[in-house]
Amino acid sequence: MEASRITTPLSSPVPGAVTPRAYRCNCGRQLFFRNSRCLGCEAALGYVPSRHRVYCISPGDAPSTWRLLDDGSTADAPYRRCANFATPAACNWLIEPDEPGASGFCKACRLNRTIPNLSVVRNRPLWLSMERAKRRLVSQLIGLRLPVASKVSEDPQHGLAYDFLSSAPGQPRVLTGYARGVITINLEEADDAVRERTRVDMGEPYRTLLGHFRHEVGHYYWARLVAGSRWLPACRQLFGDERRNYEAALKDNYAHGAPAYWQQRYISAYASIHPSEDWAESWAHYLHLRDTLDTAASFGIDVEHADVLAAPFGPQDLWEPAASHAPEFLDMLHRWIVITGVMNEMSRAMGQQDFYPFVLPRSAVAKLHFIHCVISETRLEQGTV
């Protein structure tokens, strides 16, 4: 590969990507989202969430401040590192000049209400895995221009918070879930062996830490964007009435399992339990779709030329074929079908499970389109597309 190819900048905005994932150091070395130091030139790095980019940084004039280095030149007002940079969370995000900084935490870490007991050595790498997944999620939410505010320190009424908890001996097991703006995640979900055993025991084709984060935040955004809004009647028509007794639905699922027809109506068996879970599963899959396509575009992966035969969906499969966002959604959907087909074959080439072990029924496509419309309108209301 020629040198000019190796040093091609990937830090400029990627057309169509709301959250670019490929970056370059000023020395030309490839950088990734979680990096805090360049492995080539040893430059210090920091992620600026509002710019969706990892930057080289240098010490600022004041103590504990940093300035961005853009193409070798020092620019912008001073930034600060997140207080979790030096903790097991290893946060590489920067606090921006106009952000409230009394807590010393970045926009992602300010969402934490309860963190694991770090005096327990085993908890430290598990918390790191939790935070990496959360940062990936939050960066995408910011890119989508969705409201992201801390229930702890910024918006007690409408904000979002996380409790990372462990089950105590002799006490009821901590359940991952959502309630009134607070997402609780059992720390065991960050243990790969435990999570895989749970996946197998429950007969799930897919179970990841990032998937948990995307699913649970779907419940939060239903409350923020749909409940009491003009979207609610259409949402109930597509997903069902969320007022249906949840405990009864859960008991029925445990007793009888998913309905035999679930593959024709839902994105997953879990989605068939209750309309609220159908929404959250569909929301998570939409975030999977967007981030994967953003990542592919960021690295210059062109799915237009992939030799994959796929049965494309048409306007008749959408929630609202006449919606202004219908063409862009269909384009994303078809690119998603192509890239997941290729990635599944690449996973099989390595003897791994399928990258995307799901089949999209037409009813699920309509649900994904509805979510796309809700998010797109939210972006327009924020003054951006």
C-alpha positions as CSV (number, residue, x, y, z in Angstrom):
1,M,0.0,0.0,0.0
2,E,1.5,3.3,-1.0
3,A,2.4,5.9,1.7
4,S,-0.1,8.4,0.3
5,R,-2.9,5.9,1.0
6,I,-1.7,5.3,4.5
7,T,-1.7,9.0,5.5
8,T,-5.0,9.8,3.9
9,P,-6.9,11.9,6.5
10,L,-9.9,10.2,8.0
11,S,-10.7,12.9,10.5
12,S,-12.7,15.1,8.2
13,P,-16.5,14.8,8.3
14,V,-17.9,11.8,6.6
15,P,-20.9,12.6,4.3
16,G,-24.1,11.0,5.8
17,A,-22.4,9.9,9.0
18,V,-23.8,11.4,12.2
19,T,-21.0,9.8,14.3
20,P,-17.7,9.3,12.3
21,R,-15.6,6.5,13.8
22,A,-12.3,6.8,11.9
23,Y,-9.6,9.3,12.8
24,R,-6.0,10.2,12.1
25,C,-3.3,11.5,14.3
26,N,-1.3,14.5,13.1
27,C,1.5,12.0,12.5
28,G,-0.7,10.1,10.1
29,R,-1.3,7.1,12.3
30,Q,-4.8,5.5,12.4
31,L,-6.7,6.4,15.6
32,F,-9.7,4.8,17.1
33,F,-12.6,6.0,19.2
34,R,-11.2,4.8,22.6
35,N,-7.6,5.9,22.1
36,S,-6.1,8.3,24.6
37,R,-2.5,8.2,23.2
38,C,-1.2,7.7,19.7
39,L,0.8,4.5,19.4
40,G,2.9,6.0,16.7
41,C,4.1,9.4,18.0
42,E,2.9,9.1,21.6
43,A,0.8,12.3,21.3
44,A,-1.9,12.7,23.9
45,L,-5.4,12.4,22.6
46,G,-8.9,13.4,23.6
47,Y,-12.4,13.0,22.2
48,V,-14.5,16.1,21.7
49,P,-18.1,15.0,21.7
50,S,-19.6,18.1,20.0
51,R,-17.2,17.6,17.1
52,H,-17.4,13.8,17.0
53,R,-13.7,13.5,16.7
54,V,-10.5,12.4,18.5
55,Y,-7.9,15.2,18.6
56,C,-4.2,15.4,19.4
57,I,-3.9,17.7,22.4
58,S,-1.2,19.6,24.1
59,P,-1.0,21.1,27.6
60,G,-2.7,24.5,27.9
61,D,-1.4,27.6,29.7
62,A,-3.3,27.0,32.9
63,P,-2.8,23.9,35.0
64,S,-4.8,20.8,34.0
65,T,-5.9,22.4,30.7
66,W,-5.4,21.2,27.2
67,R,-5.6,22.7,23.7
68,L,-6.5,20.9,20.5
69,L,-3.9,20.4,17.9
70,D,-5.4,20.5,14.5
71,D,-2.9,19.7,11.7
72,G,0.0,20.7,13.9
73,S,-1.4,24.1,15.0
74,T,-2.7,24.9,18.4
75,A,-6.3,26.2,18.4
76,D,-9.4,26.8,20.4
77,A,-10.0,27.6,24.1
78,P,-8.6,25.3,26.8
79,Y,-10.2,22.0,27.4
80,R,-10.0,19.7,30.5
81,R,-9.7,16.0,30.7
82,C,-12.6,14.1,32.3
83,A,-12.0,13.2,36.0
84,N,-12.4,9.6,35.0
85,F,-9.3,9.7,32.8
86,A,-7.1,8.5,35.7
87,T,-9.6,5.9,37.1
88,P,-10.3,2.4,35.9
89,A,-12.9,3.9,33.6
90,A,-10.0,5.3,31.5
91,C,-12.2,8.0,30.0
92,N,-10.6,9.8,27.0
93,W,-13.3,12.4,26.6
94,L,-12.6,16.1,27.1
95,I,-14.8,18.7,28.9
96,E,-15.4,21.5,26.5
97,P,-14.8,25.1,27.3
98,D,-18.5,26.0,27.5
99,E,-19.5,23.0,29.6
100,P,-20.3,23.2,33.3
101,G,-17.3,21.7,35.0
102,A,-17.9,21.7,38.7
103,S,-18.0,18.0,38.9
104,G,-15.0,17.5,36.7
105,F,-16.8,14.8,34.6
106,C,-17.5,14.8,30.9
107,K,-20.9,14.6,29.3
108,A,-20.9,10.8,29.4
109,C,-19.5,10.3,32.9
110,R,-21.9,12.9,34.3
111,L,-24.7,10.4,33.7
112,N,-23.4,8.0,36.3
113,R,-25.4,7.9,39.6
114,T,-23.8,4.8,41.0
115,I,-20.5,3.2,40.0
116,P,-19.2,-0.2,41.2
117,N,-17.2,-0.6,44.4
118,L,-13.7,-0.1,43.1
119,S,-12.1,-1.6,46.3
120,V,-13.1,-4.9,44.8
121,V,-10.4,-5.6,42.2
122,R,-12.6,-7.7,40.0
123,N,-14.9,-4.7,39.5
124,R,-12.4,-2.5,37.9
125,P,-12.1,-4.1,34.4
126,L,-15.8,-4.7,34.4
127,W,-16.5,-1.0,35.0
128,L,-14.1,-0.2,32.2
129,S,-16.1,-2.4,29.8
130,M,-19.3,-0.7,31.0
131,E,-17.9,2.8,30.4
132,R,-16.6,1.9,27.0
133,A,-20.0,0.7,25.9
134,K,-21.7,3.7,27.5
135,R,-19.3,6.2,25.8
136,R,-20.0,4.5,22.4
137,L,-23.7,4.9,23.0
138,V,-23.6,8.4,24.3
139,S,-21.4,9.6,21.4
140,Q,-24.0,8.2,19.0
141,L,-26.9,9.9,20.8
142,I,-25.1,13.2,20.7
143,G,-24.5,12.6,16.9
144,L,-28.2,12.0,16.5
145,R,-28.9,15.3,18.3
146,L,-31.0,13.5,20.9
147,P,-31.3,15.1,24.4
148,V,-28.6,13.8,26.7
149,A,-28.5,15.4,30.1
150,S,-27.6,14.1,33.5
151,K,-30.4,13.4,35.9
152,V,-27.9,13.7,38.7
153,S,-26.5,17.2,38.0
154,E,-28.3,18.8,35.1
155,D,-31.9,17.9,34.7
156,P,-33.4,16.0,37.7
157,Q,-36.8,15.8,36.1
158,H,-36.1,14.7,32.5
159,G,-32.5,13.6,32.6
160,L,-30.8,10.2,32.4
161,A,-28.8,8.4,35.0
162,Y,-27.0,5.0,35.3
163,D,-26.6,2.7,38.3
164,F,-24.0,0.0,37.8
165,L,-24.8,-2.5,40.5
166,S,-23.6,-6.0,41.7
167,S,-25.8,-8.6,43.3
168,A,-25.0,-9.1,47.0
169,P,-24.9,-12.6,48.6
170,G,-28.2,-13.4,50.2
171,Q,-29.9,-10.5,48.4
172,P,-32.2,-10.6,45.3
173,R,-30.3,-10.6,42.0
174,V,-29.8,-7.1,40.5
175,L,-31.9,-6.9,37.4
176,T,-31.0,-4.8,34.4
177,G,-33.8,-2.4,33.6
178,Y,-35.2,1.1,33.3
179,A,-37.4,3.1,35.6
180,R,-38.1,6.9,35.6
181,G,-35.0,8.1,33.9
182,V,-32.6,5.6,35.7
183,I,-31.0,2.7,33.8
184,T,-29.7,-0.1,36.1
185,I,-27.2,-2.6,34.6
186,N,-26.0,-5.6,36.5
187,L,-22.2,-5.5,36.5
188,E,-22.1,-9.2,35.6
189,E,-23.2,-8.2,32.1
190,A,-19.7,-6.9,31.6
191,D,-18.2,-10.3,32.3
192,D,-17.9,-12.0,28.9
193,A,-18.1,-15.6,30.3
194,V,-21.2,-14.9,32.4
195,R,-22.9,-13.0,29.6
196,E,-22.3,-15.7,27.1
197,R,-23.5,-18.4,29.5
198,T,-26.7,-16.4,30.0
199,R,-27.1,-16.0,26.3
200,V,-26.9,-19.7,25.7
201,D,-29.1,-20.6,28.7
202,M,-31.8,-18.2,27.4
203,G,-31.5,-19.3,23.8
204,E,-30.6,-15.8,22.6
205,P,-28.8,-15.3,19.2
206,Y,-27.3,-12.0,20.4
207,R,-26.4,-10.6,23.8
208,T,-23.8,-7.8,24.1
209,L,-23.1,-5.1,26.6
210,L,-23.6,-2.4,24.0
211,G,-26.8,-4.1,23.1
212,H,-28.0,-3.7,26.7
213,F,-27.2,0.0,26.7
214,R,-29.0,0.6,23.4
215,H,-32.1,-1.4,24.5
216,E,-32.5,0.2,27.9
217,V,-32.0,3.8,26.6
218,G,-34.8,3.0,24.2
219,H,-37.2,2.9,27.1
220,Y,-35.9,6.3,28.2
221,Y,-36.4,7.9,24.8
222,W,-39.9,6.5,24.5
223,A,-40.7,8.5,27.7
224,R,-38.9,11.6,26.3
225,L,-40.0,11.6,22.7
226,V,-43.2,9.6,22.4
227,A,-45.2,9.6,25.6
228,G,-47.8,12.4,25.5
229,S,-46.7,13.5,22.1
230,R,-48.3,13.5,18.6
231,W,-46.3,10.2,18.0
232,L,-48.2,8.2,20.6
233,P,-51.3,7.1,18.6
234,A,-49.2,5.9,15.7
235,C,-46.7,4.2,18.1
236,R,-49.5,2.3,19.7
237,Q,-50.9,1.3,16.4
238,L,-47.5,-0.2,15.3
239,F,-46.1,-1.6,18.6
240,G,-49.2,-2.1,20.6
241,D,-50.6,-0.4,23.7
242,E,-47.8,0.0,26.3
243,R,-50.5,0.2,29.0
244,R,-51.0,-3.5,28.8
245,N,-50.1,-5.3,32.1
246,Y,-46.3,-5.8,31.9
247,E,-46.0,-8.3,34.8
248,A,-48.8,-10.5,33.4
249,A,-47.1,-10.4,29.9
250,L,-43.7,-11.3,31.5
251,K,-45.2,-14.2,33.4
252,D,-47.0,-15.5,30.3
253,N,-43.7,-15.4,28.4
254,Y,-41.9,-17.3,31.1
255,A,-44.7,-19.9,31.1
256,H,-45.2,-20.4,27.4
257,G,-42.3,-18.7,25.6
258,A,-42.5,-16.5,22.6
259,P,-45.5,-17.0,20.2
260,A,-44.9,-19.3,17.3
261,Y,-45.4,-16.5,14.8
262,W,-42.9,-14.1,16.4
263,Q,-40.5,-14.2,13.4
264,Q,-43.2,-12.7,11.1
265,R,-43.9,-9.7,13.4
266,Y,-41.0,-8.9,15.6
267,I,-37.3,-8.2,15.4
268,S,-36.6,-10.7,18.2
269,A,-38.4,-13.2,20.4
270,Y,-37.9,-10.8,23.4
271,A,-39.7,-8.0,21.5
272,S,-42.8,-10.2,21.5
273,I,-43.2,-10.0,25.3
274,H,-44.7,-6.6,25.5
275,P,-45.1,-3.4,23.3
276,S,-42.6,-1.6,25.5
277,E,-40.0,-4.3,24.8
278,D,-40.9,-4.3,21.1
279,W,-40.1,-0.6,21.0
280,A,-36.8,-1.0,23.0
281,E,-35.6,-3.9,20.8
282,S,-36.5,-2.0,17.6
283,W,-34.8,1.2,19.0
284,A,-31.6,-0.8,19.8
285,H,-31.6,-2.3,16.3
286,Y,-31.9,1.1,14.7
287,L,-28.9,2.3,16.7
288,H,-27.0,-0.9,15.6
289,L,-27.9,0.0,12.0
290,R,-26.8,3.7,12.2
291,D,-23.5,3.1,14.0
292,T,-22.5,0.2,11.8
293,L,-23.2,2.2,8.6
294,D,-21.4,5.3,10.1
295,T,-18.4,3.1,10.9
296,A,-18.3,1.6,7.4
297,A,-18.6,5.0,5.8
298,S,-15.9,6.4,8.0
299,F,-13.4,3.7,6.9
300,G,-14.3,4.1,3.2
301,I,-16.2,0.7,3.0
302,D,-18.3,1.1,-0.2
303,V,-21.3,-1.2,0.0
304,E,-22.6,0.0,-3.3
305,H,-20.2,-2.3,-5.1
306,A,-20.6,-5.4,-2.9
307,D,-21.8,-8.4,-5.0
308,V,-24.6,-9.4,-2.7
309,L,-28.1,-10.3,-3.9
310,A,-30.7,-9.0,-1.4
311,A,-34.4,-8.7,-1.5
312,P,-34.9,-4.9,-1.1
313,F,-37.8,-3.5,0.7
314,G,-39.9,-0.8,-1.0
315,P,-42.0,2.2,0.1
316,Q,-45.0,-0.1,0.7
317,D,-43.1,-1.7,3.6
318,L,-42.6,1.6,5.5
319,W,-44.6,3.1,8.3
320,E,-45.5,6.1,6.2
321,P,-44.4,5.9,2.5
322,A,-45.0,9.6,1.9
323,A,-42.8,10.7,4.8
324,S,-40.1,13.1,3.8
325,H,-37.5,10.8,5.4
326,A,-38.6,7.7,3.5
327,P,-36.1,7.7,0.7
328,E,-33.1,8.2,3.0
329,F,-34.3,5.4,5.3
330,L,-34.8,3.0,2.4
331,D,-31.2,3.8,1.3
332,M,-29.9,3.1,4.8
333,L,-31.9,-0.1,5.1
334,H,-30.6,-1.5,1.8
335,R,-27.0,-0.6,2.7
336,W,-27.6,-2.3,6.0
337,I,-28.8,-5.5,4.3
338,V,-25.8,-5.6,2.1
339,I,-23.2,-4.9,4.8
340,T,-24.7,-7.4,7.3
341,G,-24.7,-10.1,4.7
342,V,-21.0,-9.5,4.0
343,M,-20.1,-9.2,7.7
344,N,-22.0,-12.5,8.4
345,E,-19.9,-14.2,5.8
346,M,-16.7,-12.7,7.2
347,S,-17.6,-13.9,10.7
348,R,-18.2,-17.4,9.4
349,A,-14.8,-17.2,7.7
350,M,-13.3,-16.8,11.1
351,G,-15.4,-19.5,12.7
352,Q,-17.4,-16.9,14.7
353,Q,-21.1,-16.5,15.2
354,D,-23.0,-14.3,12.7
355,F,-22.2,-10.6,13.0
356,Y,-26.0,-9.9,12.7
357,P,-28.0,-13.0,13.6
358,F,-31.4,-11.5,12.8
359,V,-33.9,-11.5,9.9
360,L,-36.0,-8.4,9.3
361,P,-39.7,-9.1,8.9
362,R,-41.6,-6.4,7.0
363,S,-43.5,-5.4,10.1
364,A,-40.2,-4.7,11.9
365,V,-39.1,-2.5,8.9
366,A,-42.2,-0.3,9.5
367,K,-41.2,0.0,13.1
368,L,-37.6,1.0,12.3
369,H,-38.9,3.6,9.9
370,F,-41.2,5.0,12.5
371,I,-38.2,5.4,14.9
372,H,-36.2,7.0,12.1
373,C,-39.0,9.5,11.6
374,V,-39.1,10.3,15.3
375,I,-35.4,10.8,15.5
376,S,-35.2,12.8,12.3
377,E,-37.9,15.2,13.4
378,T,-36.1,15.6,16.7
379,R,-33.0,16.5,14.8
380,L,-34.9,19.1,12.7
381,E,-36.4,20.6,15.9
382,Q,-32.8,20.9,17.1
383,G,-32.0,22.9,14.0
384,T,-29.9,20.3,12.2
385,V,-30.3,17.4,9.8
